[in-house]
Amino acid sequence: MHTKYLIMTGLFTATAVLMVGCHPERISLWKRHCESCHDGKTTFKSRTVMSKEQLIAKYETIEQLLKACEISPSCMNILKHNKKLLKQVGKEIGLKEDIK
C-alpha cells in the first residue's frame, strides 16, 4: 500500500512539474500569416511584395494598412476580411492606431 502511494505521488509531482515548465511559445499573427511573403524577396505577378520595413514606412497608421488590404490579392484572404486580425498585425509590426 505504501509503495502505491509513493508511485502515485511521484506521478502527480512529475505531471505538475511538466505542466508548469512547459509553456508553448505564442507565435504572432505576423509570423504565422504574413512574414513568409512580406520578406522583400517574394514576387507576385512580377512585382516584389513589400517587406515589413517597407510596410511600416508606407503606412503610418493601422487604418491606412486596413484600406490598402481591402484591394489586396486573394492570397491574403485569410486576414483581409477580418479587420480585428489585421489591426492586430498592424500593432505587432509597430503601426500607430488612428486617433478619432
C-alpha positions in Angstrom: 0.0 0.0 0.0 2.8 2.4 0.9 4.6 1.7 -2.5 1.4 2.5 -4.4 1.1 5.8 -2.5 4.7 6.7 -3.4 4.3 5.9 -7.1 1.1 7.9 -7.3 2.7 10.9 -5.5 5.7 10.7 -7.9 3.4 10.6 -11.0 1.4 13.6 -9.8 4.6 15.5 -9.0 6.1 14.8 -12.4 2.8 15.8 -14.1 2.7 19.1 -12.1 6.4 19.9 -12.9 5.8 19.2 -16.6 2.7 21.3 -16.7 4.4 24.3 -15.0 7.6 24.0 -17.0 6.1 23.6 -20.5 4.6 26.8 -21.9 4.2 26.8 -25.7 5.6 29.9 -27.3 3.0 32.2 -28.8 3.5 32.8 -32.5 2.4 36.2 -33.6 -0.1 36.7 -36.5 2.6 38.5 -38.4 5.0 35.5 -38.2 2.2 32.9 -38.8 0.5 34.6 -41.8 2.5 37.5 -43.2 6.3 37.2 -42.7 6.9 34.5 -45.3 5.6 36.6 -48.2 6.4 40.1 -46.9 10.1 39.5 -46.8 11.1 41.9 -49.6 12.2 38.9 -51.9 8.9 37.2 -52.7 7.4 38.2 -56.1 3.7 38.2 -57.0 2.6 38.9 -60.6 6.1 40.1 -61.5 6.2 42.6 -58.5 8.2 42.2 -55.3 6.0 42.0 -52.2 6.8 44.8 -49.7 8.9 43.8 -46.6 7.9 44.6 -43.1 10.1 47.7 -43.1 8.6 48.9 -46.3 5.1 48.5 -44.9 6.0 50.4 -41.8 7.5 53.2 -44.0 4.5 53.4 -46.3 1.6 53.1 -43.8 1.8 55.4 -40.8 -1.4 54.0 -39.2 -3.3 50.8 -38.9 -6.3 52.4 -40.6 -4.1 53.1 -43.7 -3.0 49.4 -43.7 -6.6 48.3 -43.5 -7.6 50.4 -46.5 -4.7 49.0 -48.5 -5.5 45.4 -47.6 -9.1 45.8 -49.0 -7.7 45.6 -52.5 -5.1 43.0 -51.8 -4.8 39.8 -53.8 -6.7 36.6 -52.9 -3.6 35.1 -51.2 -4.4 37.5 -48.3 -8.0 36.4 -47.9 -7.2 34.7 -44.6 -6.7 38.1 -43.0 -8.0 40.8 -45.2 -11.7 40.1 -44.5 -11.1 40.3 -40.7 -10.4 43.8 -39.5 -9.7 42.6 -36.0 -6.9 40.3 -37.1 -5.5 43.0 -39.5 -5.5 45.5 -36.6 -3.5 43.0 -34.5 -1.0 42.5 -37.3 -0.6 46.3 -37.6 0.0 46.6 -33.8 2.5 43.7 -34.0 4.6 45.4 -36.7 4.5 48.8 -34.8 1.9 50.9 -36.7 0.1 53.5 -34.7 -3.6 53.5 -34.1 -5.7 56.3 -35.6 -6.9 58.8 -33.0 -10.5 59.7 -33.7 
